[in-house]
Each structure stands twice: as C-alpha cells, then as structure tokens.
Amino acid sequence: MIPVRCFTCGKVIGSVWEEYTKRIESEDAGAVLDDLGINRYCCRRMLLSHVKLVDILSPYQ
C-alpha cells in the first residue's frame, strides 16, 4: 500500500499511484513522474522506491 502523503513534505501522492503503475510499463518512469506533477525529490523517492509487500505478506495472516 502506497502512503497517502509524502513522509517529508506532506504532498498527496497516493492518488497518482494507479496511473503511475500502469504507465511505467510502457514509458520511462522519470517522464511519467514529470507528467503527473511529481517534481520534488522526496515525492519521487516515495513512488520509485515503493515495494508492494501486501501481496507477499498476505498468505501469512
């Protein structure tokens, strides 16, 4: 699950996650982030470094 807000600056980034994941399959990640308006380094870090652990950990509940 992607955090709703950036931990550093507080900008809402959770709303762009779905479109980001769809578009990075066919486009460059940097260009997609620029197009979505994610310009700050801290916000870009949140999206680029996110790992979907929910799918990995769900069988162990």
C-alpha positions in Angstrom: 0.0 0.0 0.0 1.4 3.3 -1.0 1.3 6.1 1.6 -1.3 8.7 1.0 1.2 11.6 1.7 4.9 12.1 1.2 6.7 11.5 4.6 8.9 14.5 4.1 6.8 17.3 2.6 3.2 16.1 3.1 2.1 16.4 -0.6 -0.6 14.0 -1.5 0.9 11.2 -3.7 -1.4 8.3 -3.1 -3.8 9.5 -5.8 -1.3 9.1 -8.6 -0.2 5.5 -7.8 -2.6 3.7 -10.0 -1.8 5.7 -13.1 1.9 5.6 -12.3 2.0 1.8 -12.2 0.0 1.5 -15.4 2.2 3.9 -17.3 5.7 2.8 -16.2 5.2 -0.5 -18.0 5.4 1.3 -21.4 7.1 4.6 -20.6 10.2 5.9 -18.7 9.5 6.4 -15.0 11.0 9.8 -14.9 8.9 11.1 -17.7 5.7 9.7 -16.1 6.5 11.4 -12.8 7.1 14.7 -14.6 3.8 14.4 -16.4 1.9 13.6 -13.2 3.4 16.7 -11.5 5.6 14.8 -9.0 8.6 17.2 -9.2 10.1 17.1 -5.7 12.9 14.6 -4.9 11.2 13.4 -1.8 7.9 12.6 -3.5 9.7 10.9 -6.4 11.6 8.8 -3.9 8.3 7.6 -2.3 7.0 6.3 -5.6 10.2 5.0 -7.1 11.3 3.0 -4.0 7.9 1.6 -3.0 7.7 -2.2 -2.8 4.3 -4.0 -2.8 4.6 -6.1 0.4 0.9 -6.7 0.7 0.9 -9.5 -1.9 4.0 -11.1 -0.3 2.8 -11.0 3.3 -0.9 -11.7 2.8 -0.6 -15.6 2.8 0.9 -15.4 6.4 -2.1 -13.7 8.1 
